[in-house]
Amino acid sequence: MAAIEESSHVLAASGSRPLAITWSGDDEGVTVDPKNWKSGRTQAEIESTTRKDLSSNADSILLHSRIAATAAATPAIVEDIQKRRWTFDPTPQGKMGSIQPRPGFARREKISNPPTPDEIAKAPAFLKKNMSSFGPYVSGSLAIGIFQLAQRAGSNEVSAFIAEIKNTQVPTAGGPIPMANWMNANEEWRLFAWFFENWATDRPFPHIKGVTL
């Protein structure tokens, strides 16, 4: 389940719904799969299959927005979910539990909810102090956790951390580079950064082989 755990970590950190650990065909984290990618699938078939297979608010639906019939079917699917008085919030997480930093993260004995300004400030300080010994991979994972803390506190804290990792230079053999770029050695961080930057700039998400369709 390593792949779904990493995906859920990225989704949670970027403010999206983490996946439940479930199984539908070949897709981890999916409970309803109308197989809309199959050639010839119509809008009506996608709508009816999805409605039939939905059974609870904890379901996760797999749809591919690149397919015209799916885009056309989506409004009716959303309307059906709303009529059932279900929600789109990130509550179902299966066995993953709450995907949030816990006490001990960045050597913080306590993490409040929401985190205090002091807790948020000390986490980036811990990362910057130790990033050389941690290396880019571990640093990238820590950075995602710090984003989660900052998001729980507010947009100002998120903006401050973004500015900090962009302005912090890391010495490398090829010269200094921004810390945000240096951590791209961590694929999980790189994926999160792509999602976050595209969301922040209101641009379409990039097509990433093996990740997006």
TORTILUM-272508 format. One record per residue (C-alpha): z, x, y; residue in three letters. Coordinates in steps of 0.05 Angstrom, whole numbers, padded with zeros to 5 digits, always signed. Layout:
<lumnus>
ZXYAla;...
</lumnus>
This chain:
<lumnus>
+00000+00000+00000Met;-00003+00061+00046Ala;-00067+00036+00080Ala;-00038-00032+00098Ile;+00027+00000+00123Glu;-00012+00046+00169Glu;-00056-00012+00193Ser;+00004-00056+00206Ser;+00038+00000+00245His;-00024+00006+00290Val;-00030-00070+00299Leu;+00044-00077+00316Ala;+00042-00020+00366Ala;-00019-00048+00401Ser;+00013-00117+00408Gly;-00025-00151+00352Ser;-00002-00187+00290Arg;+00019-00141+00233Pro;-00008-00158+00165Leu;+00033-00190+00110Ala;+00030-00152+00044Ile;-00011-00201+00005Thr;-00075-00199-00036Trp;-00139-00240-00034Ser;-00196-00211-00074Gly;-00207-00140-00048Asp;-00171-00149+00018Asp;-00098-00129+00026Glu;-00061-00170+00078Gly;-00108-00230+00072Val;-00090-00298+00042Thr;-00151-00338+00064Val;-00221-00308+00055Asp;-00280-00356+00065Pro;-00326-00297+00048Lys;-00365-00312+00111Asn;-00404-00247+00103Trp;-00444-00274+00044Lys;-00517-00286+00060Ser;-00533-00359+00076Gly;-00462-00381+00091Arg;-00465-00437+00142Thr;-00417-00456+00198Gln;-00397-00519+00160Ala;-00382-00480+00096Glu;-00339-00429+00133Ile;-00300-00485+00168Glu;-00289-00527+00105Ser;-00269-00467+00060Thr;-00220-00441+00111Thr;-00188-00509+00122Arg;-00182-00521+00047Lys;-00149-00454+00033Asp;-00100-00456+00091Leu;-00031-00476+00064Ser;+00022-00449+00111Ser;+00036-00416+00179Asn;+00044-00349+00143Ala;-00029-00346+00122Asp;-00076-00291+00146Ser;-00150-00308+00153Ile;-00206-00257+00146Leu;-00266-00273+00192Leu;-00321-00227+00218His;-00339-00239+00290Ser;-00407-00204+00284Arg;-00433-00263+00243Ile;-00461-00320+00285Ala;-00440-00375+00237Ala;-00368-00349+00240Thr;-00367-00348+00316Ala;-00392-00420+00316Ala;-00340-00441+00264Ala;-00280-00408+00298Thr;-00265-00461+00351Pro;-00259-00516+00298Ala;-00215-00470+00255Ile;-00169-00456+00314Val;-00166-00531+00331Glu;-00147-00547+00259Asp;-00091-00496+00260Ile;-00065-00524+00326Gln;-00067-00596+00298Lys;-00022-00572+00241Arg;+00025-00546+00295Arg;+00022-00476+00268Trp;+00025-00414+00313Thr;-00013-00349+00323Phe;+00048-00306+00336Asp;+00063-00241+00298Pro;+00120-00268+00255Thr;+00095-00261+00183Pro;+00101-00190+00160Gln;+00113-00197+00086Gly;+00153-00140+00055Lys;+00140-00096+00115Met;+00199-00125+00152Gly;+00204-00113+00226Ser;+00156-00057+00245Ile;+00197-00028+00302Gln;+00234+00037+00314Pro;+00304+00034+00287Arg;+00368+00073+00304Pro;+00356+00146+00287Gly;+00285+00145+00317Phe;+00277+00205+00363Ala;+00350+00220+00348Arg;+00373+00157+00385Arg;+00438+00132+00353Glu;+00427+00064+00384Lys;+00365+00026+00404Ile;+00378-00037+00445Ser;+00333-00098+00446Asn;+00301-00092+00495Pro;+00310-00016+00500Pro;+00347+00010+00561Thr;+00311+00055+00612Pro;+00353+00113+00587Asp;+00333+00102+00514Glu;+00260+00099+00534Ile;+00264+00161+00578Ala;+00298+00203+00525Lys;+00248+00187+00471Ala;+00188+00219+00508Pro;+00232+00277+00529Ala;+00250+00288+00456Phe;+00176+00286+00437Leu;+00154+00334+00491Lys;+00210+00383+00475Lys;+00193+00385+00401Asn;+00118+00372+00399Met;+00099+00445+00388Ser;+00142+00449+00325Ser;+00124+00378+00302Phe;+00049+00389+00310Gly;-00002+00335+00330Pro;+00005+00292+00267Tyr;+00080+00280+00271Val;+00076+00276+00347Ser;+00023+00221+00342Gly;+00067+00179+00297Ser;+00126+00188+00345Leu;+00082+00169+00404Ala;+00064+00102+00371Ile;+00138+00087+00362Gly;+00152+00104+00434Ile;+00097+00056+00455Phe;+00132+00002+00415Gln;+00197+00016+00452Leu;+00162+00015+00519Ala;+00126-00050+00505Gln;+00192-00084+00490Arg;+00217-00062+00557Ala;+00157-00080+00601Gly;+00089-00060+00628Ser;+00118-00009+00677Asn;+00148+00031+00620Glu;+00082+00028+00582Val;+00043+00053+00642Ser;+00093+00109+00654Ala;+00087+00134+00583Phe;+00011+00130+00585Ile;+00010+00172+00648Ala;+00059+00222+00619Glu;+00020+00237+00555Ile;-00046+00241+00594Lys;-00017+00289+00645Asn;+00021+00333+00596Thr;-00021+00393+00577Gln;-00017+00425+00509Val;-00039+00498+00502Pro;-00091+00508+00447Thr;-00137+00565+00426Ala;-00193+00533+00466Gly;-00150+00523+00528Gly;-00100+00468+00550Pro;-00117+00396+00533Ile;-00081+00330+00549Pro;-00027+00313+00499Met;-00060+00245+00487Ala;-00123+00281+00462Asn;-00085+00334+00423Trp;-00051+00280+00381Met;-00120+00254+00358Asn;-00111+00298+00297Ala;-00068+00240+00273Asn;-00119+00186+00251Glu;-00067+00131+00260Glu;-00055+00153+00333Trp;-00130+00159+00346Arg;-00142+00088+00321Leu;-00085+00061+00362Phe;-00109+00098+00425Ala;-00179+00069+00416Trp;-00152-00002+00409Phe;-00105+00007+00468Phe;-00156+00037+00515Glu;-00207-00016+00500Asn;-00156-00071+00510Trp;-00131-00041+00575Ala;-00201-00033+00603Thr;-00225-00101+00576Asp;-00283-00070+00537Arg;-00307-00090+00468Pro;-00273-00052+00411Phe;-00315+00006+00385Pro;-00346+00001+00316His;-00306+00049+00273Ile;-00333+00063+00204Lys;-00287+00037+00151Gly;-00242+00001+00202Val;-00282-00048+00244Thr;-00345-00088+00228Leu;
</lumnus>
